[in-house]
């Protein structure tokens, strides 16, 4: 699906041909969907053309807390169980 948004020129003063604005809007879309848990970290990375590490750095740069994913929780649980059984 392609979405086209029209923004009056007076609000877009520093972007030649709108490329920077298009990228900013794509990033804002990705951030908001990630915040609302409508998009995973992997989805955000794919949409923005990032590796997982780059996506994590992007979220950190924008001060977006990284959500816990099932793999993270399972890994934490294994670590706790190992600690408790020592």
mmCIF file of the C-alpha atoms, coordinates in Angstrom:
data_MODEL
# 
_entry.id   MODEL 
# 
loop_
_atom_site.group_PDB 
_atom_site.id 
_atom_site.type_symbol 
_atom_site.label_atom_id 
_atom_site.label_alt_id 
_atom_site.label_comp_id 
_atom_site.label_asym_id 
_atom_site.label_entity_id 
_atom_site.label_seq_id 
_atom_site.pdbx_PDB_ins_code 
_atom_site.Cartn_x 
_atom_site.Cartn_y 
_atom_site.Cartn_z 
_atom_site.occupancy 
_atom_site.B_iso_or_equiv 
_atom_site.pdbx_formal_charge 
_atom_site.auth_seq_id 
_atom_site.auth_comp_id 
_atom_site.auth_asym_id 
_atom_site.auth_atom_id 
_atom_site.pdbx_PDB_model_num 
ATOM 1  C CA . UNK A 1 1  ? 0.000  0.000   0.000  1.00 0.00 ? 1  UNK A CA 1 
ATOM 2  C CA . UNK A 1 2  ? 1.229  3.456   -0.780 1.00 0.00 ? 2  UNK A CA 1 
ATOM 3  C CA . UNK A 1 3  ? 0.031  6.385   1.308  1.00 0.00 ? 3  UNK A CA 1 
ATOM 4  C CA . UNK A 1 4  ? 0.309  9.931   -0.008 1.00 0.00 ? 4  UNK A CA 1 
ATOM 5  C CA . UNK A 1 5  ? 0.124  12.890  2.373  1.00 0.00 ? 5  UNK A CA 1 
ATOM 6  C CA . UNK A 1 6  ? -0.057 16.494  1.265  1.00 0.00 ? 6  UNK A CA 1 
ATOM 7  C CA . UNK A 1 7  ? 1.687  19.082  3.464  1.00 0.00 ? 7  UNK A CA 1 
ATOM 8  C CA . UNK A 1 8  ? 1.524  22.787  2.578  1.00 0.00 ? 8  UNK A CA 1 
ATOM 9  C CA . UNK A 1 9  ? 4.893  24.237  1.535  1.00 0.00 ? 9  UNK A CA 1 
ATOM 10 C CA . UNK A 1 10 ? 4.929  26.756  4.381  1.00 0.00 ? 10 UNK A CA 1 
ATOM 11 C CA . UNK A 1 11 ? 5.347  23.836  6.813  1.00 0.00 ? 11 UNK A CA 1 
ATOM 12 C CA . UNK A 1 12 ? 8.140  22.218  4.814  1.00 0.00 ? 12 UNK A CA 1 
ATOM 13 C CA . UNK A 1 13 ? 10.796 24.860  4.365  1.00 0.00 ? 13 UNK A CA 1 
ATOM 14 C CA . UNK A 1 14 ? 14.086 22.960  4.592  1.00 0.00 ? 14 UNK A CA 1 
ATOM 15 C CA . UNK A 1 15 ? 13.418 19.793  2.590  1.00 0.00 ? 15 UNK A CA 1 
ATOM 16 C CA . UNK A 1 16 ? 14.433 19.728  -1.064 1.00 0.00 ? 16 UNK A CA 1 
ATOM 17 C CA . UNK A 1 17 ? 11.800 17.828  -3.049 1.00 0.00 ? 17 UNK A CA 1 
ATOM 18 C CA . UNK A 1 18 ? 10.303 16.427  0.131  1.00 0.00 ? 18 UNK A CA 1 
ATOM 19 C CA . UNK A 1 19 ? 12.738 13.497  0.559  1.00 0.00 ? 19 UNK A CA 1 
ATOM 20 C CA . UNK A 1 20 ? 13.686 14.452  4.103  1.00 0.00 ? 20 UNK A CA 1 
ATOM 21 C CA . UNK A 1 21 ? 10.065 15.012  5.068  1.00 0.00 ? 21 UNK A CA 1 
ATOM 22 C CA . UNK A 1 22 ? 9.047  11.658  3.605  1.00 0.00 ? 22 UNK A CA 1 
ATOM 23 C CA . UNK A 1 23 ? 11.720 9.910   5.671  1.00 0.00 ? 23 UNK A CA 1 
ATOM 24 C CA . UNK A 1 24 ? 10.740 11.836  8.820  1.00 0.00 ? 24 UNK A CA 1 
ATOM 25 C CA . UNK A 1 25 ? 7.117  10.826  8.349  1.00 0.00 ? 25 UNK A CA 1 
ATOM 26 C CA . UNK A 1 26 ? 8.079  7.189   7.781  1.00 0.00 ? 26 UNK A CA 1 
ATOM 27 C CA . UNK A 1 27 ? 10.209 7.231   10.945 1.00 0.00 ? 27 UNK A CA 1 
ATOM 28 C CA . UNK A 1 28 ? 7.417  8.914   12.942 1.00 0.00 ? 28 UNK A CA 1 
ATOM 29 C CA . UNK A 1 29 ? 4.971  6.274   11.688 1.00 0.00 ? 29 UNK A CA 1 
ATOM 30 C CA . UNK A 1 30 ? 7.352  3.491   12.718 1.00 0.00 ? 30 UNK A CA 1 
ATOM 31 C CA . UNK A 1 31 ? 8.003  5.022   16.156 1.00 0.00 ? 31 UNK A CA 1 
ATOM 32 C CA . UNK A 1 32 ? 4.324  5.515   16.920 1.00 0.00 ? 32 UNK A CA 1 
ATOM 33 C CA . UNK A 1 33 ? 3.375  2.014   15.812 1.00 0.00 ? 33 UNK A CA 1 
ATOM 34 C CA . UNK A 1 34 ? 6.233  0.562   17.878 1.00 0.00 ? 34 UNK A CA 1 
ATOM 35 C CA . UNK A 1 35 ? 5.112  2.588   20.920 1.00 0.00 ? 35 UNK A CA 1 
ATOM 36 C CA . UNK A 1 36 ? 1.559  1.308   20.530 1.00 0.00 ? 36 UNK A CA 1 
ATOM 37 C CA . UNK A 1 37 ? 2.909  -2.251  20.171 1.00 0.00 ? 37 UNK A CA 1 
ATOM 38 C CA . UNK A 1 38 ? 1.418  -2.506  16.682 1.00 0.00 ? 38 UNK A CA 1 
ATOM 39 C CA . UNK A 1 39 ? 4.891  -3.122  15.258 1.00 0.00 ? 39 UNK A CA 1 
ATOM 40 C CA . UNK A 1 40 ? 7.702  -5.295  16.549 1.00 0.00 ? 40 UNK A CA 1 
ATOM 41 C CA . UNK A 1 41 ? 11.348 -4.324  16.662 1.00 0.00 ? 41 UNK A CA 1 
ATOM 42 C CA . UNK A 1 42 ? 11.901 -6.544  13.624 1.00 0.00 ? 42 UNK A CA 1 
ATOM 43 C CA . UNK A 1 43 ? 9.046  -4.844  11.783 1.00 0.00 ? 43 UNK A CA 1 
ATOM 44 C CA . UNK A 1 44 ? 10.451 -1.411  12.589 1.00 0.00 ? 44 UNK A CA 1 
ATOM 45 C CA . UNK A 1 45 ? 13.889 -2.505  11.364 1.00 0.00 ? 45 UNK A CA 1 
ATOM 46 C CA . UNK A 1 46 ? 12.446 -3.907  8.138  1.00 0.00 ? 46 UNK A CA 1 
ATOM 47 C CA . UNK A 1 47 ? 10.310 -0.835  7.430  1.00 0.00 ? 47 UNK A CA 1 
ATOM 48 C CA . UNK A 1 48 ? 13.216 1.563   7.952  1.00 0.00 ? 48 UNK A CA 1 
ATOM 49 C CA . UNK A 1 49 ? 15.849 -0.619  6.260  1.00 0.00 ? 49 UNK A CA 1 
ATOM 50 C CA . UNK A 1 50 ? 17.819 -1.168  9.477  1.00 0.00 ? 50 UNK A CA 1 
ATOM 51 C CA . UNK A 1 51 ? 19.498 -4.152  11.076 1.00 0.00 ? 51 UNK A CA 1 
ATOM 52 C CA . UNK A 1 52 ? 18.197 -5.046  14.555 1.00 0.00 ? 52 UNK A CA 1 
ATOM 53 C CA . UNK A 1 53 ? 21.208 -3.289  16.095 1.00 0.00 ? 53 UNK A CA 1 
ATOM 54 C CA . UNK A 1 54 ? 20.547 -0.172  14.018 1.00 0.00 ? 54 UNK A CA 1 
ATOM 55 C CA . UNK A 1 55 ? 16.871 -0.275  15.012 1.00 0.00 ? 55 UNK A CA 1 
ATOM 56 C CA . UNK A 1 56 ? 17.845 -0.456  18.696 1.00 0.00 ? 56 UNK A CA 1 
ATOM 57 C CA . UNK A 1 57 ? 20.210 2.497   18.230 1.00 0.00 ? 57 UNK A CA 1 
ATOM 58 C CA . UNK A 1 58 ? 17.449 4.414   16.411 1.00 0.00 ? 58 UNK A CA 1 
ATOM 59 C CA . UNK A 1 59 ? 15.024 3.826   19.288 1.00 0.00 ? 59 UNK A CA 1 
ATOM 60 C CA . UNK A 1 60 ? 17.659 4.840   21.830 1.00 0.00 ? 60 UNK A CA 1 
ATOM 61 C CA . UNK A 1 61 ? 18.454 8.010   19.862 1.00 0.00 ? 61 UNK A CA 1 
ATOM 62 C CA . UNK A 1 62 ? 14.768 8.937   19.930 1.00 0.00 ? 62 UNK A CA 1 
ATOM 63 C CA . UNK A 1 63 ? 14.461 7.972   23.615 1.00 0.00 ? 63 UNK A CA 1 
ATOM 64 C CA . UNK A 1 64 ? 11.950 5.238   22.923 1.00 0.00 ? 64 UNK A CA 1 
ATOM 65 C CA . UNK A 1 65 ? 12.098 2.495   25.551 1.00 0.00 ? 65 UNK A CA 1 
ATOM 66 C CA . UNK A 1 66 ? 12.639 -0.911  24.035 1.00 0.00 ? 66 UNK A CA 1 
ATOM 67 C CA . UNK A 1 67 ? 9.728  -3.216  24.711 1.00 0.00 ? 67 UNK A CA 1 
ATOM 68 C CA . UNK A 1 68 ? 10.335 -6.679  26.016 1.00 0.00 ? 68 UNK A CA 1 
ATOM 69 C CA . UNK A 1 69 ? 9.719  -9.419  23.514 1.00 0.00 ? 69 UNK A CA 1 
ATOM 70 C CA . UNK A 1 70 ? 8.933  -13.062 24.268 1.00 0.00 ? 70 UNK A CA 1 
ATOM 71 C CA . UNK A 1 71 ? 12.504 -14.153 23.534 1.00 0.00 ? 71 UNK A CA 1 
ATOM 72 C CA . UNK A 1 72 ? 13.825 -11.596 26.030 1.00 0.00 ? 72 UNK A CA 1 
ATOM 73 C CA . UNK A 1 73 ? 11.430 -12.815 28.713 1.00 0.00 ? 73 UNK A CA 1 
ATOM 74 C CA . UNK A 1 74 ? 12.320 -16.462 28.100 1.00 0.00 ? 74 UNK A CA 1 
ATOM 75 C CA . UNK A 1 75 ? 16.030 -15.668 28.317 1.00 0.00 ? 75 UNK A CA 1 
ATOM 76 C CA . UNK A 1 76 ? 15.538 -13.732 31.571 1.00 0.00 ? 76 UNK A CA 1 
ATOM 77 C CA . UNK A 1 77 ? 13.528 -16.608 33.026 1.00 0.00 ? 77 UNK A CA 1 
ATOM 78 C CA . UNK A 1 78 ? 16.273 -19.141 32.169 1.00 0.00 ? 78 UNK A CA 1 
ATOM 79 C CA . UNK A 1 79 ? 18.882 -16.888 33.773 1.00 0.00 ? 79 UNK A CA 1 
ATOM 80 C CA . UNK A 1 80 ? 16.825 -16.526 36.957 1.00 0.00 ? 80 UNK A CA 1 
ATOM 81 C CA . UNK A 1 81 ? 16.203 -20.268 37.165 1.00 0.00 ? 81 UNK A CA 1 
ATOM 82 C CA . UNK A 1 82 ? 19.919 -20.999 36.755 1.00 0.00 ? 82 UNK A CA 1 
ATOM 83 C CA . UNK A 1 83 ? 20.734 -18.474 39.481 1.00 0.00 ? 83 UNK A CA 1 
ATOM 84 C CA . UNK A 1 84 ? 18.167 -19.933 41.884 1.00 0.00 ? 84 UNK A CA 1 
ATOM 85 C CA . UNK A 1 85 ? 19.375 -23.530 41.370 1.00 0.00 ? 85 UNK A CA 1 
ATOM 86 C CA . UNK A 1 86 ? 23.043 -22.823 42.054 1.00 0.00 ? 86 UNK A CA 1 
# 
